[in-house]
Amino acid sequence: MKTRMISIVAAALAAVSCDFLNVEVTGKATTEDFFRDFTGLKMSGYGLLYNLREWYDGDVLQYADLASDLADLTVNADYGQVNLYNFTLRAEDNGTFVYSMWKNGYEIITNANNVLYYGPKVTELTTEAMKAEAEKIYGWAYFIRGLATFDLCRFYAQTYSYTPDASHLGVPVVRELHGFDDVIARSTVAEVYRSVISDFEKAREILGDGIESIYFPSGVAAEALLARVYLYMHDYAKAEEYSELVMGKVKLTPNAEYEDMFRRAKTVPGSESIFRLNMYDDGTCTLNKRTSPTGTPDYKPSKFLRNSFDKGDVREKMMTYTGLDCEPEGYAGVSFEATTKYCCWKDETDAQQVNRCDPFVVRGSEMVLIHAEALNEQGKTAEAAADMKAIQARAMGIDEASVKIYASSQSDMADLIELERIRELNFEGHRLFDLTRRGKGLERKDGKKLKINYPDYRFALPIAQLELQANENMIQNEGYGDK
């Protein structure tokens, strides 16, 4: 990648209104000027959170579920969504996911590097409070850089176990600032993962042991994402260690609050919330693409997903949207297929709450499922059953003692864990990667007639043509062309 000086997008969050103020600064000289004082450093920290929110809302949360068996497209789907769904994206599709995922992800990484490079040069950090807040912002930068790097590797490279030593091509690891003419090559997936682990460990060291706010990176969130990373690496001992660590600090949201955890983010944030993105007072394409109360969403839950639930499962209720009395004429009381994970209840007294969805980056249910998978893969199938009981009991609103686990072998338990990940984590950006990291292909049934066996070149996005033209050393992914 030829690293161009990407515009730094700084955002300030007003303490009372929570409005974001976007401030663009371009060029090296003005970047240095922007970081001349503590105010600039603080704005850059909030700007990183804003960038991450926009990236997840616009790109990340669509990718893993559209390119899977959990969603069906509707007539409203756009060109990029159709080609992503059909696995027909090309390098020259510069106006779709192919380029936007890359561009926006590396913009976040560049801005994190700006924080880590220029922040310590701020001479105004004279009070202990300023120094403490500056350190916290550095922790955010490490965390967000690690997350963006990990996600980019998931999108543009084959899964970690594609080669025995993860020596296949990953994405460029960018850990410092570079000039206009600097050329950076793709690192191996093993090198990418080492960088990601280093960033999360550094964030954990800086941010400490608690969760100051679920809307900001924390040491617990870093531990949770380390559990996810080690799961992808098939390092099940480490995945067990970190997921268990987080489970000791974050408890599952009870059945009675489960739906509201998604749909009343302000008043019922959920006891299992670890890190989620604050969409207050801001439009969101995540909501509009998945739940359109006065029209057709771009995509909806597939028949395969809807049929995966048992009767009485609280999660099944969230596969249907029913218009409320406050809907426009003709829509009140009408039900249609749509996920309600990103649709706030419309009886909020604050009108701005109606449009927020606060997507999760990581939450406690994932930790229980990681813990179960890590145990089972180490031959501790009976212990994994306890985790499954916890997840199923919460979903059905019953005592764990009443749950019967029908998994008599390690293989049966692996299938049950996969099913529970479908039920629990659907539309949260996991499904495609759950298939590929386990060496499984994709088959859409219900007349969709798509089957891709694993391995296949289409499980990694093509590098955009614009990026290839900018860097003669950039290597295209196998299957998308000669370069």
Secondary structure as UniProt FT lines:
FT   STRAND          8..13
FT   TURN            15..17
FT   STRAND          20..25
FT   HELIX           28..34
FT   TURN            35..36
FT   HELIX           38..55
FT   HELIX           56..60
FT   HELIX           61..66
FT   TURN            67..69
FT   STRAND          71..73
FT   TURN            75..76
FT   HELIX           79..85
FT   TURN            86..87
FT   TURN            91..92
FT   TURN            94..95
FT   HELIX           97..118
FT   HELIX           119..121
FT   TURN            123..124
FT   HELIX           128..156
FT   HELIX           160..162
FT   TURN            164..165
FT   TURN            180..181
FT   HELIX           189..207
FT   TURN            214..215
FT   HELIX           219..232
FT   TURN            233..234
FT   HELIX           236..247
FT   TURN            248..249
FT   HELIX           255..257
FT   HELIX           258..263
FT   TURN            265..267
FT   TURN            271..272
FT   STRAND          273..276
FT   TURN            280..281
FT   HELIX           285..290
FT   TURN            293..294
FT   STRAND          299..301
FT   HELIX           303..306
FT   TURN            307..308
FT   TURN            311..312
FT   TURN            314..315
FT   HELIX           316..319
FT   STRAND          320..322
FT   TURN            325..326
FT   TURN            329..333
FT   STRAND          335..337
FT   TURN            341..342
FT   TURN            346..347
FT   HELIX           351..355
FT   STRAND          360..363
FT   HELIX           364..377
FT   TURN            378..379
FT   HELIX           381..396
FT   HELIX           400..402
FT   HELIX           410..425
FT   TURN            426..427
FT   HELIX           431..436
FT   TURN            437..439
FT   STRAND          442..444
FT   TURN            446..447
FT   STRAND          450..452
FT   HELIX           457..459
FT   HELIX           465..470
FT   TURN            472..473
FT   TURN            478..479
//
